[in-house]
Amino acid sequence: MQIIDHPTNREKKVEYQHKDLAAGRWAQMSLAEQMLNIGSEVSRANRWRCKGNEEQCHRAADRALELMSLTIDANTSRPGLKELCRLYEVMADYYYGDNVYQTDPQKLQHDFDIFYYAKK
């Protein structure tokens, strides 16, 4: 069997906005720290959306999804991976999709805020 060299078969090089975190620092943080950082970006995205600035909302949402992706990559061997992946899916749907999960921005923010108490 011959493997055809096709662009989709090659590894994709990702350009991270958070280069220092992607280089390994993110994986050294606790899950609570990771979730709190993601929550900050979610909060920014929600504030921009309330102000009607979708461009800034999407920039913050991009950063939140990037950090969520790094969190999933850093926690592949821990319990809760399925929940992290589902949260990524819900976030992407809320900010870029048709909001089929009927996500409420306050409830989404709450999913991250609860980690504040876990961190204390």
TAFEN-V782691 format. One record per residue. N is the residue number from 1. RES is the residue in one letter. OMEGA is omega as a letter, one per 20 degrees, with the letter a starting at -180 (none if undefined). Layout:
n->{N & N}
res->{RES & RES}
omega->{OMEGA & OMEGA}
//
This chain:
n->{1 & 2 & 3 & 4 & 5 & 6 & 7 & 8 & 9 & 10 & 11 & 12 & 13 & 14 & 15 & 16 & 17 & 18 & 19 & 20 & 21 & 22 & 23 & 24 & 25 & 26 & 27 & 28 & 29 & 30 & 31 & 32 & 33 & 34 & 35 & 36 & 37 & 38 & 39 & 40 & 41 & 42 & 43 & 44 & 45 & 46 & 47 & 48 & 49 & 50 & 51 & 52 & 53 & 54 & 55 & 56 & 57 & 58 & 59 & 60 & 61 & 62 & 63 & 64 & 65 & 66 & 67 & 68 & 69 & 70 & 71 & 72 & 73 & 74 & 75 & 76 & 77 & 78 & 79 & 80 & 81 & 82 & 83 & 84 & 85 & 86 & 87 & 88 & 89 & 90 & 91 & 92 & 93 & 94 & 95 & 96 & 97 & 98 & 99 & 100 & 101 & 102 & 103 & 104 & 105 & 106 & 107 & 108 & 109 & 110 & 111 & 112 & 113 & 114 & 115 & 116 & 117 & 118 & 119 & 120}
res->{M & Q & I & I & D & H & P & T & N & R & E & K & K & V & E & Y & Q & H & K & D & L & A & A & G & R & W & A & Q & M & S & L & A & E & Q & M & L & N & I & G & S & E & V & S & R & A & N & R & W & R & C & K & G & N & E & E & Q & C & H & R & A & A & D & R & A & L & E & L & M & S & L & T & I & D & A & N & T & S & R & P & G & L & K & E & L & C & R & L & Y & E & V & M & A & D & Y & Y & Y & G & D & N & V & Y & Q & T & D & P & Q & K & L & Q & H & D & F & D & I & F & Y & Y & A & K & K}
omega->{a & r & a & r & a & a & a & r & a & r & r & r & a & r & a & r & r & a & a & r & a & a & r & a & a & a & r & r & r & r & r & r & r & a & r & r & r & r & r & r & r & r & r & a & a & r & r & r & r & r & r & a & a & r & r & r & a & r & r & r & r & r & r & r & r & r & r & r & r & r & r & r & a & a & a & a & a & r & r & a & a & r & r & r & r & r & r & a & r & r & a & r & a & a & a & a & a & a & a & r & a & a & r & a & r & r & r & r & r & r & r & a & a & r & r & a & r & a & a & none}
//
